[in-house]
Amino acid sequence: MMFGRPAVPQATWEEKYFYQKLHHLFDHAADWFVTKVNWWMPSIGAGMVLSL
């Protein structure tokens, strides 16, 4: 409960609209991608900056 407001009830996968399912899948894919590239993306960026 935040600021006296009740929590939003969680919807099951079957109850979600198509755009909500797409949003959910995109969020999980983005989280997975960030966990895989968070160590080498900064090194590539630093290498590009240092090469200038």
Residue pairs with C-beta under 8 A, 6 or more apart in sequence:
1 7
11 20
13 21
16 24
